[in-house]
Amino acid sequence: MAEIGIGIVGGGYMGKAHSVAMAAVGAVFNTALRPRLEMICGSSEASGERYRAAYGFRRGTGDWRRLVENPAVEAVIIASPQSTHREIAEAALALGKPVMCEKPMGLGVEDARAMVAAVERAGVANMVAYNYIRTPASQFARRLIAEGALGRITHFRGEHTEDFHTDTSVADWRSQGEANGCLGDLAPHAINAALALMGPIAELNAVMEVVHPERGGVKVTNDDQVQMMVRFESGVTGHIAASRVATGRKMGYAYEVTGTKGAIRFDQEDQNALWLYHADGPPAERGFRKVLTGPDHPDYLPFCQGPGHGTGYQDQIIIEARDFLTAIETGQAVWPTFRDGLAVQQVVAAVRASHVARDWRKPAEF
């Protein structure tokens, strides 16, 4: 089996998740390409060494340039703050190294477009790390829609709602800077889900809201929640919403897709189930039924042989790691690529413009 040296920039929440995934993916999926934890970068030499020891890397550093330029690092995962994504990606791609970048791609559409240009010049494997859509249940949902099991799709509703920012007693970094608001943080996941399930968005009309103008006595400079009416290129209409102050919601990544022959509902707080409705049979017996994921659903069996036993958050990252390695090994693009990530950022840009102008905007124009 061939090995590939992995370098991860960032050792915090997502850096740890990617480190664990790369350590496990070979055993879980029996990948032909096996990761070697070569180097990890922290915000200082001390933190880089701490992450190295904790996660099992050969080397640690406090300088991402040293990681990117190291010949033993053959592929780079970017799990650092989004303000750093573009520079790191461009440096790695200039050396011909495959890159997987955490969402969102940079600070906005300009960064995303530059990263797409860089990767297309390099011609190497690339992915944006949207992991939630990779659950077995959501992969099954995509398959049902693609196969026409729901008939002609007539409506979509998606959301990403959480309550981690309901405490207004403390000011933090999330309250400052356009990119750190709900539209830059949670909404991209809901937008990505909509694009994955329904295809491109033709136009939208959006409203953003600051629910809590002050936090800890400091003025808030970004949004707490956003909602948008959308029309997809297919002609289907829908609604997408995101909030970081949705009291009681812990992981409200959810969607509903309605068709002429059936419908589906999904909620990440119950991520191992998909609610499915088929408009057939006696009317008295019709209703949504809960389908528990199991070995017959995409990417479930490598983790567990028992139906209903379930997969978890870290497993989504392991599936993502498998996909990145597959793209590197085969040279074939695996969704979502940087260009797919750009599509999300174009929607984000259209939302901001629509909110300011109070009108309909087309993401393709951004």
MARGU-346189 format. One line per 3 residues: number of its first residue (from 1); their letters; for each residue y, z, x of C-alpha. Coordinates in nm, 4 decimals, always signed. Last residue first. Layout:
! residues N
NUM> A> Y/Z/X  ... .
END
This chain:
! residues 366
366> FEA> +3.7361/-0.7808/-2.1168  +3.7346/-1.0775/-2.3576  +3.3595/-1.0486/-2.4176 .
363> PKR> +3.4180/-0.7032/-2.5685  +3.6032/-0.8580/-2.8659  +3.8707/-0.6383/-3.0262 .
360> WDR> +3.9602/-0.5434/-3.3843  +4.2870/-0.3571/-3.4414  +4.4566/-0.0192/-3.4049 .
357> AVH> +4.6387/-0.1323/-3.0891  +4.5673/+0.1801/-2.8835  +4.2215/+0.2481/-3.0277 .
354> SAR> +4.1249/-0.1185/-3.0069  +4.2200/-0.1342/-2.6395  +4.0185/+0.1749/-2.5540 .
351> VAA> +3.7171/+0.0496/-2.7527  +3.7369/-0.2946/-2.5891  +3.7223/-0.1324/-2.2453 .
348> VVQ> +3.4149/+0.0682/-2.3442  +3.2498/-0.2474/-2.4826  +3.3187/-0.4256/-2.1534 .
345> QVA> +3.1724/-0.1277/-1.9686  +2.8476/-0.1612/-2.1639  +2.8293/-0.5339/-2.0835 .
342> LGD> +2.8888/-0.4508/-1.7158  +2.5757/-0.2368/-1.7215  +2.3780/-0.5375/-1.8422 .
339> RFT> +2.5206/-0.7339/-1.5484  +2.4211/-0.4501/-1.3164  +2.0659/-0.4870/-1.4451 .
336> PWV> +1.9209/-0.3062/-1.7439  +1.6578/-0.4461/-1.7613  +1.4238/-0.5506/-1.4795 .
333> AQG> +1.5123/-0.8581/-1.2743  +1.2233/-1.0249/-1.0929  +1.1944/-0.9987/-0.7144 .
330> TEI> +0.8404/-0.8767/-0.7653  +0.8374/-0.5713/-0.5388  +1.2034/-0.4751/-0.5755 .
327> ATL> +1.2047/-0.5182/-0.9539  +0.8775/-0.3273/-0.9800  +1.0190/-0.0440/-0.7689 .
324> FDR> +1.3167/-0.0172/-1.0026  +1.0912/-0.0220/-1.3099  +0.8662/+0.2497/-1.1700 .
321> AEI> +1.1728/+0.4655/-1.0937  +1.2921/+0.4216/-1.4539  +0.9534/+0.5343/-1.5823 .
318> IIQ> +0.9872/+0.8381/-1.3543  +1.3357/+0.9038/-1.4923  +1.2012/+0.8978/-1.8474 .
315> DQY> +0.9266/+1.1382/-1.7388  +1.1928/+1.3868/-1.6292  +1.3216/+1.4060/-1.9866 .
312> GTG> +0.9853/+1.4813/-2.1431  +0.6618/+1.3228/-2.2651  +0.4506/+1.4240/-2.5624 .
309> HGP> +0.1266/+1.5930/-2.6551  +0.1224/+1.3932/-2.9781  -0.1610/+1.1674/-2.8689 .
306> GQC> -0.3547/+1.3092/-2.5713  -0.4198/+1.0925/-2.2667  -0.1067/+1.2007/-2.0810 .
303> FPL> +0.1458/+1.0757/-1.8255  +0.0116/+0.7282/-1.7424  -0.0752/+0.6901/-2.1144 .
300> YDP> +0.2814/+0.7044/-2.2481  +0.4401/+0.3979/-2.0848  +0.4584/+0.1939/-2.4078 .
297> HDP> +0.2810/+0.3398/-2.7132  -0.0954/+0.3277/-2.7708  -0.1482/+0.6352/-2.5497 .
294> GTL> +0.0534/+0.8565/-2.7872  +0.3838/+0.8882/-2.9690  +0.3868/+1.0702/-3.3011 .
291> VKR> +0.4764/+0.8482/-3.5962  +0.6526/+1.0429/-3.8718  +0.6390/+0.8644/-4.2038 .
288> FGR> +0.9389/+0.7485/-4.4042  +0.8646/+0.6961/-4.7702  +0.6668/+0.4855/-5.0136 .
285> EAP> +0.3809/+0.6297/-5.2149  +0.5357/+0.6138/-5.5622  +0.6557/+0.2602/-5.4943 .
282> PGD> +0.2923/+0.1435/-5.4477  +0.2497/-0.0415/-5.1161  +0.5218/-0.2106/-4.9147 .
279> AHY> +0.8711/-0.1395/-4.7852  +0.7546/+0.0038/-4.4524  +0.9381/+0.3103/-4.3202 .
276> LWL> +0.9037/+0.4523/-3.9688  +1.0265/+0.7809/-3.8211  +0.9681/+0.7808/-3.4468 .
273> ANQ> +0.8403/+1.0876/-3.2666  +0.8156/+1.2090/-2.9103  +1.1907/+1.2439/-2.8644 .
270> DEQ> +1.2471/+1.5120/-3.1269  +1.5927/+1.6119/-2.9996  +1.6162/+1.2451/-2.9010 .
267> DFR> +1.6496/+1.1452/-3.2673  +1.4975/+0.8234/-3.4032  +1.4981/+0.6514/-3.7405 .
264> IAG> +1.3286/+0.3239/-3.8322  +1.3523/+0.0862/-4.1274  +1.1458/-0.1563/-4.3325 .
261> KTG> +1.1067/-0.5010/-4.4823  +1.4707/-0.6085/-4.5283  +1.5828/-0.4186/-4.2205 .
258> TVE> +1.7556/-0.0922/-4.1356  +1.7915/+0.0521/-3.7856  +1.8820/+0.4171/-3.7452 .
255> YAY> +1.9850/+0.5763/-3.4164  +1.9984/+0.9055/-3.2321  +2.1009/+1.0570/-2.9021 .
252> GMK> +2.1959/+1.3973/-3.0410  +2.0830/+1.6065/-2.7469  +2.2198/+1.9565/-2.8078 .
249> RGT> +2.3910/+1.9219/-3.1470  +2.4920/+2.2520/-3.3034  +2.8675/+2.1931/-3.2905 .
246> AVR> +2.9497/+1.8294/-3.2209  +3.2143/+1.8834/-2.9500  +3.0952/+1.6259/-2.6941 .
243> SAA> +3.1082/+1.3455/-2.9481  +2.9879/+0.9880/-2.9744  +2.9788/+0.7398/-3.2606 .
240> IHG> +2.8470/+0.3874/-3.3215  +2.8593/+0.2079/-3.6569  +2.7014/-0.1113/-3.7811 .
237> TVG> +2.7272/-0.4723/-3.8870  +2.4706/-0.7475/-3.8375  +2.6144/-1.0942/-3.7702 .
234> SEF> +2.3745/-1.1681/-3.4835  +2.6698/-1.1439/-3.2438  +2.6951/-0.7798/-3.3481 .
231> RVM> +2.9725/-0.6460/-3.5667  +3.0904/-0.2968/-3.4855  +3.2732/-0.0072/-3.6456 .
228> MQV> +3.3616/+0.2477/-3.3830  +3.3722/+0.6207/-3.3313  +3.4984/+0.8367/-3.0496 .
225> QDD> +3.4956/+1.2049/-2.9584  +3.6482/+1.4541/-2.7204  +3.8994/+1.2179/-2.5567 .
222> NTV> +4.0976/+1.2573/-2.2366  +4.4024/+1.4313/-2.0921  +4.3475/+1.7915/-2.2045 .
219> KVG> +4.6450/+2.0209/-2.1402  +4.5578/+2.3403/-1.9535  +4.5732/+2.6833/-2.1185 .
216> GRE> +4.2005/+2.7351/-2.0808  +4.1393/+2.4136/-2.2677  +4.4209/+2.2469/-2.4575 .
213> PHV> +4.4424/+1.9490/-2.6954  +4.1037/+2.0324/-2.8565  +3.9856/+1.7542/-3.0893 .
210> VEM> +4.1257/+1.4669/-2.8841  +4.0206/+1.1628/-3.0837  +3.9283/+0.7994/-3.0237 .
207> VAN> +3.9244/+0.5324/-3.2964  +3.7517/+0.1960/-3.2754  +3.7328/-0.1505/-3.4301 .
204> LEA> +3.4669/-0.3759/-3.2846  +3.3774/-0.7361/-3.2116  +3.0869/-0.9560/-3.0988 .
201> IPG> +2.8522/-0.6793/-2.9833  +2.5561/-0.8154/-2.7865  +2.1944/-0.7440/-2.8852 .
198> MLA> +2.0565/-0.5137/-3.1532  +1.8110/-0.2721/-2.9926  +1.9166/-0.2847/-2.6293 .
195> LAA> +2.2852/-0.3419/-2.7068  +2.2911/-0.0503/-2.9514  +2.1071/+0.1748/-2.7083 .
192> NIA> +2.3521/+0.0856/-2.4310  +2.6429/+0.1684/-2.6605  +2.4903/+0.5079/-2.7429 .
189> HPA> +2.4380/+0.5837/-2.3726  +2.7869/+0.4554/-2.2847  +2.9355/+0.6928/-2.5459 .
186> LDG> +2.8333/+1.0097/-2.3624  +3.0436/+1.0024/-2.0429  +3.3251/+0.7470/-2.0381 .
183> LCG> +3.3967/+0.7547/-2.4097  +3.3498/+1.1333/-2.4152  +3.6168/+1.1800/-2.1513 .
180> NAE> +3.5588/+1.1767/-1.7763  +3.6778/+0.8182/-1.7197  +4.0255/+0.8880/-1.8575 .
177> GQS> +4.0945/+1.1805/-1.6280  +4.0928/+1.5513/-1.7012  +3.8962/+1.7547/-1.9551 .
174> RWD> +3.5653/+1.6988/-1.7749  +3.7097/+1.8593/-1.4632  +3.7228/+2.2020/-1.6266 .
171> AVS> +3.9559/+2.4290/-1.8228  +3.7898/+2.7363/-1.9739  +3.8433/+2.9032/-2.3112 .
168> TDT> +3.7840/+2.5838/-2.5090  +3.4075/+2.6265/-2.5552  +3.2964/+2.3313/-2.7697 .
165> HFD> +3.2328/+2.1136/-2.4660  +2.8510/+2.1312/-2.4495  +2.8200/+2.0419/-2.8189 .
162> ETH> +2.6348/+1.7109/-2.8076  +2.6463/+1.3816/-2.9977  +2.5265/+1.0380/-2.8921 .
159> EGR> +2.5266/+0.8119/-3.1936  +2.3844/+0.4956/-3.3457  +2.3869/+0.3271/-3.6852 .
156> FHT> +2.2594/-0.0268/-3.7337  +2.2433/-0.2467/-4.0438  +2.0815/-0.5572/-4.1969 .
153> IRG> +1.7926/-0.6490/-3.9678  +1.5769/-0.9270/-4.1112  +1.2216/-0.7981/-4.1445 .
150> LAG> +1.1387/-0.4535/-4.0104  +0.8209/-0.5683/-3.8330  +1.0074/-0.8660/-3.6890 .
147> EAI> +0.8319/-0.8531/-3.3519  +1.1577/-0.7832/-3.1692  +1.2431/-0.4945/-3.4034 .
144> LRR> +0.8995/-0.3348/-3.3706  +0.9076/-0.3808/-2.9917  +1.2482/-0.2159/-2.9552 .
141> AFQ> +1.1243/+0.0779/-3.1630  +0.8142/+0.1107/-2.9432  +1.0352/+0.1280/-2.6344 .
138> SAP> +1.2387/+0.3914/-2.8189  +0.9297/+0.6005/-2.8922  +0.7851/+0.5625/-2.5406 .
135> TRI> +1.1150/+0.6924/-2.3994  +1.2988/+0.4309/-2.1915  +1.6179/+0.4169/-2.4030 .
132> YNY> +1.7082/+0.7594/-2.2647  +1.7041/+0.6455/-1.8995  +2.0136/+0.4317/-1.8582 .
129> AVM> +2.0095/+0.4150/-1.4792  +2.1754/+0.0834/-1.3981  +1.9466/-0.1483/-1.2062 .
126> NAV> +1.9509/-0.3836/-0.9087  +1.7024/-0.5909/-0.7115  +1.8556/-0.8193/-0.4486 .
123> GAR> +2.0485/-1.1476/-0.4538  +2.3228/-1.0221/-0.2229  +2.5953/-1.2434/-0.3702 .
120> EVA> +2.4750/-1.1531/-0.7201  +2.4843/-0.7865/-0.6246  +2.8422/-0.8024/-0.5009 .
117> AVM> +2.9695/-0.9971/-0.8024  +2.8027/-0.7498/-1.0379  +2.9587/-0.4593/-0.8463 .
114> ARA> +3.3044/-0.6189/-0.8723  +3.2610/-0.6624/-1.2484  +3.1564/-0.2992/-1.2867 .
111> DEV> +3.4529/-0.1724/-1.0860  +3.6963/-0.3766/-1.2972  +3.5203/-0.2765/-1.6212 .
108> GLG> +3.5714/+0.0926/-1.5648  +3.5545/+0.3891/-1.3316  +3.2273/+0.2997/-1.1675 .
105> MPK> +2.9156/+0.1743/-1.3453  +2.8455/+0.4475/-1.5994  +2.5698/+0.5266/-1.5443 .
102> ECM> +2.3687/+0.6005/-1.2324  +2.3232/+0.3164/-0.9874  +1.9980/+0.1625/-0.8634 .
99> VPK> +2.0556/-0.0478/-0.5542  +1.8456/-0.2939/-0.3525  +1.9598/-0.3269/+0.0121 .
96> GLA> +2.0955/-0.6552/+0.1462  +2.3381/-0.4961/+0.3909  +2.6378/-0.6070/+0.1838 .
93> LAA> +2.4520/-0.4596/-0.1129  +2.4596/-0.1135/+0.0404  +2.8327/-0.1263/+0.1154 .
90> EAI> +2.9190/-0.2725/-0.2257  +2.7124/-0.0082/-0.4021  +2.8738/+0.2776/-0.2109 .
87> ERH> +3.2260/+0.1535/-0.2774  +3.1620/+0.0828/-0.6445  +2.9877/+0.4089/-0.7290 .
84> TSQ> +3.2333/+0.6547/-0.5742  +3.4558/+0.7177/-0.8796  +3.1362/+0.7547/-1.0825 .
81> PSA> +3.0491/+1.0835/-0.9144  +2.7254/+1.0651/-0.7064  +2.3766/+0.9601/-0.8168 .
78> IIV> +2.3578/+0.6250/-0.6375  +2.0013/+0.5251/-0.5503  +1.9661/+0.3134/-0.2358 .
75> AEV> +1.6787/+0.0987/-0.1101  +1.5589/+0.0306/+0.2461  +1.6745/+0.3504/+0.4164 .
72> APN> +1.4960/+0.3371/+0.7549  +1.7692/+0.1063/+0.8870  +2.0323/+0.3812/+0.8301 .
69> EVL> +2.3568/+0.2137/+0.7231  +2.3488/+0.3417/+0.3636  +2.2678/+0.6978/+0.4684 .
66> RRW> +2.5315/+0.7150/+0.7416  +2.7834/+0.5710/+0.4995  +2.6962/+0.8417/+0.2470 .
63> DGT> +2.8174/+1.1120/+0.4868  +2.7033/+1.4703/+0.4247  +2.3559/+1.4097/+0.5588 .
60> GRR> +1.9899/+1.4989/+0.5083  +1.6786/+1.3592/+0.6707  +1.3040/+1.3386/+0.6088 .
57> FGY> +1.3368/+1.4183/+0.2397  +1.1245/+1.6859/+0.0738  +1.3340/+1.7890/-0.2263 .
54> AAR> +1.4446/+2.1398/-0.1278  +1.4666/+2.0863/+0.2476  +1.6623/+1.7655/+0.2205 .
51> YRE> +1.8829/+1.9059/-0.0562  +1.9833/+2.1991/+0.1665  +2.0418/+1.9671/+0.4622 .
48> GSA> +2.2733/+1.7503/+0.2539  +2.4454/+2.0617/+0.1217  +2.5190/+2.1802/+0.4746 .
45> ESS> +2.6291/+1.8378/+0.5975  +2.8728/+1.8193/+0.3090  +2.8995/+1.6535/-0.0326 .
42> GCI> +2.5269/+1.5810/-0.0253  +2.3360/+1.2762/+0.0959  +1.9600/+1.2292/+0.0891 .
39> MEL> +1.7402/+1.0425/+0.3368  +1.3886/+0.9017/+0.3731  +1.1868/+1.0041/+0.0716 .
36> RPR> +0.9176/+0.7378/+0.1116  +0.8559/+0.5428/-0.2072  +0.5253/+0.3603/-0.2616 .
33> LAT> +0.5189/-0.0080/-0.3571  +0.1925/-0.1059/-0.5263  +0.2651/+0.1546/-0.7932 .
30> NFV> -0.0170/+0.3773/-0.9130  +0.1899/+0.4663/-1.2211  +0.1818/+0.8462/-1.2116 .
27> AGV> +0.0815/+0.8898/-0.8461  +0.3363/+0.6450/-0.7116  +0.6095/+0.7695/-0.9465 .
24> AAM> +0.5932/+1.1341/-0.8418  +0.8122/+1.1655/-0.5304  +1.0502/+0.8981/-0.6573 .
21> AVS> +1.0862/+1.0822/-0.9868  +1.1470/+1.4195/-0.8205  +1.4225/+1.2694/-0.6060 .
18> HAK> +1.5718/+1.0859/-0.9048  +1.5921/+1.4086/-1.1058  +1.7354/+1.6002/-0.8093 .
15> GMY> +2.0092/+1.3433/-0.7602  +2.0742/+1.3530/-1.1345  +2.1593/+1.7236/-1.1417 .
12> GGG> +2.2922/+1.7542/-0.7866  +2.1668/+1.5815/-0.4735  +2.4018/+1.2884/-0.4476 .
9> VIG> +2.3458/+0.9616/-0.2625  +1.9727/+0.8978/-0.2610  +1.8011/+0.6995/+0.0155 .
6> IGI> +1.4515/+0.5635/-0.0353  +1.2384/+0.4137/+0.2415  +0.9817/+0.1705/+0.1037 .
3> EAM> +0.6084/+0.1889/+0.1662  +0.3484/-0.0856/+0.1219  +0.0000/+0.0000/+0.0000 .
END
